Amino acid sequence: ENPCRQNKVPRFIPEQPFYLSNFFCCCFGGLLPFGSVLIEVACIMMSVWRHSVYYLFAFLMITAIILIVTCAEISIVITYLLLCNGNHRWWWKAFIVPGSSAIYLFLYSFMYLSLIHISEPTRLLSISYAVFCLKKK
């Protein structure tokens, strides 16, 4: 039994401002978390693809904490803005907007891979190995 009565007709959601559209939120909501970890991602990519030693694990942990905090803050702000504008369907947008920083990370990794100077068979082999490892899971 429900603790209160529920209306069978869903409530009308008023027209939302442009900054709460899915495209705008995902484009600009993912920039802040990605921008906060961009330098560390560049260091990790350089150590992986140029065979250098990565030794800043404490800094990596701090960067991971910063990423988690910025994603949580973005989610809270998006939820607040949606609820203030009368949109009661905030669940997925509060999850997807901070997750859009993963799209930026994916695009950055391909951009980095295309800009470094390694031979084409090595690049092709590394991409196919990464795809194989993803499919294996």
PEZI-V919244 format. One line per field, one symbol per residue. ss: DSSP state (a for helix, b for strand, c for the rest). A space follows every 10 residues. Layout:
BEGIN
ss = ???
END
This chain:
BEGIN
ss = cccccccccc cccccccaaa caaaaaaaaa aaaaaaaaaa aaaaaaaaac ccccccaaaa aaaaaaaaaa aaaaaaaaaa aaaacccccc aaaaaaaaac aaaaaaaaaa aaaaacccca aaaaaaaaaa aaaaaac
END
